Amino acid sequence: MRFGICTSIDNMATAERLGFDYIEPTVASFASMSEESFEAAVGLVDRSKIKCEAFNVLFPSYIKLVGKEYDEGVMVGYLKSAFQRIVRLGARIVVFGSGGARRVPEGIDMAEGRSRLIKVFHIVGDIASGFGLTIVVEPLNKGETNIINSVREGLDYVEEVDHPNVHLLADFYHMRLENEPMDSIRKAGPVLKHLHIANSKGRIYPRSVDEDEYRAFFRALKDIGYDGRISIEGSTQDLAVDGLVALSLLKTLTGM
């Protein structure tokens, strides 16, 4: 596996020093940057041995993907501009979580919301293909959005979309909050292209084998032969200390 952390580009040097393979910043942060700030970020990445191989927060919450506020032209323009930037930073994987953007508003039933999101996934996948990017749909817990709340549900969407550039992410934290069985990972199999992990008790950096159900998660990954990327997505008061402990733990778990 390749190990990374969800963090800003400001922490790239620390991530490299700790031994991580990449960092995972947000698409939205780079999409809104001034040209001067963006070119400075490109220079920073070019000088680093690691890159921004994955990105999350594809859409800011003000871009609505379902309902009357949806504007395909705005969405497409945003994606093309954002993708042009992130590929210069080393992007390969783009996480489509964006719970606020994809939330189905009141007055629209879930079947219609699903239909509209399927269309959005197709458009995003088509644009991503032109940049050599893989989109991974991220199931989120019900506290963050009201649609695609489990790996199993995400798998149903990805299978229906059936697009070569649209795949699936499994996030340990969200799975635990939704009490989803780890067997969902086994069902997802080859469409699973990215992972997130954090201690489900507080969404903090993982620190020890027995503090959560990590073993079950990694057993399921081993069963499907997963060998892609996994990013720590949690809070920490001390990245240098917690990052080193978490990286060691993840390497231990992959060997179990």
N, C-alpha and C positions, 0 to 999 in steps of 0.2 A: 504494500500500500504506500501511497504518498500522503504525508501528514502536513496539515496546514492549520492556520488559525484565522477566524473571522476578525479582522481588525483593520484599522486605517493604515494608509501607506506610511504614516509617521512612525509606525512600529516595525517597518520592514527590516531595519538593521538588527533590531532585537530578535526578531523571528529567525533571521539568518544565523545570528550568533548562537541561538539556542539549538539549532539543528533542524528547524522545520524546512520542508521542501517548497513551500509557497505560502502566500497570504491570500485571504479572501476579503477584499473590501466591498463596498456597495457600488452598484452601477449608478444609482441616483446621485451620489456624491460627486462622481466624475462628470456626469452629464451637466451638472449645474456649475462647474468650475469655470473661472475665467480662463481665457486662452493662455495667459501668462502662468497661472497656477498649474494648469494642465501640463504645459511644456516643462515646468520644473519637476513635476511628478514623473514624467517620461525620463528625464535625465537621471532621477533617483533610481528608477527601476533599471535603466540601462547600466548603471554602475554596480548594481547588486547581482549576486550570484543566484538569487531566487527571484521569481516573478509573481505577478498576480494571476495565477493560473485559473482561479475561480472568482466569481463575483456573485453577490446576493443583492437583495432589494432591487429587483429589476425595475419596478415602477414606483415612483413616489405616490403617496396616497391621494394627491390631487388629480392624478390621471385615473379616471373611472373607466372600468372595463365592462361594466354591466349597468344597464339602466339608461335613463334619458340623457345623462351627462356624457355618455360614451361618444367619442369623436375619433373615428378611424384615422382621419388625416393627421390629427394631433399625435395619436399613438404611433403611427408609422414614422412620422418625422422625428419624434423623440427616439425611437429605436435605432434608426439609421445613424443619427448623430451620435448616440451613446455607443453603439457598436463600433463605429469608426474609431472612437477613443480607446475603448477597453482592449481592442485587439493589439494596440500599440504597447499595452502594458503586459501582454502575455496571456490574455484571456483564452480559455478553452471551454470552460463550463460556466453557464449563467443560470443562477437559481431563480426560478419563478415562484417566489412566495407571495410577497406584496399583498398581504391580507386585506388591507384597507382598500386597495385598488380593485381587487376582485370580489369584494363583498357584494352579495346580492341585496339590493335595497328593498325596503318595504314596498309592497305593491306589485312586486314581480315574483312569480312563483319559482320554486327551485328548478323545475323542469326547463323553464325558459332561461333561467340563469345558467344552467348547464349548457344549453344549446348555444348561448352567446359566448360562453367561455371556450367551448370547442372551436368555434370560429376564430376566436382570438388566438388560441394555441396554434392553429394552422397558419395564421398570418405571421405570428412571431417566429414560428419554425421556418417559414419560407424566407424571411428576412435574415434569420440567423444562418441559414445555409450559405448565403452569399458571403458571409464573413468567416466561415469555417467554425462556427460555434455550436455547441450542444446545449439546448435548453433542458433543464430538469425541473419538473413540477414538484413543488414542495408542499406536502400535506401539513397543515397547521392545526393546532388545537382550537377548540370551539371558542375559547376566550379571545382569539385573535381574528377569526373570520368565521363565516357561516357556511362555507362550501369547501369541499376537499379537505376533510378533517382526519383522514387516515391513509395509510399506505395502500390499503386495499381499495379505497375509493380513488386514490390517485392512479392506481394501476388501471382501473376501469376507464378513466379519462384517457390515459396514454394509449391504451389499446384501441379506443374508439378514434382518437386522433390519427393514429397509425402514420406518423410522420417520422422520417429518418433522423430528424434533428430535434425531436421532442421525446424526452425520456423521463425518468423518475428519480427523486431523492427520498431517502429515508432519514428522518431526524429522530434520534433516540429520545431526546427530551419530549418532543410532541407525542411520540408513541407512548411513552410512559404516562403522560398526563391524560391521554385518552384510553389508558389501559388496553392498548392494542397488543395482541400476542405477537411475539417475534417471528412466528410462523408466516406472517405477512411478507417478511423479507424473502422467505423461501419461495413464496408464490410469485413475487415480483421478478426474481431471477435475472435474466439478461437485460431487462429494461432499466435496472437499477444502475445508475451511472455516477452517483455522488452521495455523500453522507455528511450529516452533522451530528455532533454529540456534545452533551453537557450533563452534569449531574442534575437529575430531575428535581432534586430537593434544593431549590433556589436558583437553578440555572447558572451554576458556577462551574469552574474548570474541574474536570474529574481528577481525583487525587489517589484513590485506593480501589482495589479490585472489589472489595466487599461493600462499598458504600451504596451501590445501586446494582441493577440487573445487567451489568456490562457483559458478563460471561454469556448469557443467553443471546444477547445481540451479536456478539462476535462468533458464537457457534453457528448461528444462522448465516452469517456472512461467509464463514468457512464452507458451509454446506453448498453454497451457490458458487463458490470459487471467486468471490469478489476480490479484486485486486486494484481498485481504483483509488480515488482520493477520499479522505475523511478530514473534515475541518472541525475544530473545536469552536463552538459558538456559545459562549457564556461570558459571565462577568468575572473579573479578577481585580483584586486590590494591588497585586504585585505580579505583573506579567513575567518578569524575569524568573521569579521563584516558582509560581504556579505553572508557567509554561513548561519549564524543565521537568517538573514532576508529572504533568499530564502527558507529555510526549513519551516519557519513559513508561508510563502506565499503558498507553496505547500500543506501544511496541511489545510490551509483555502480553497484552491481551491477544494480539494477532498471532502470537506464538503458542497460545494455549490450545 
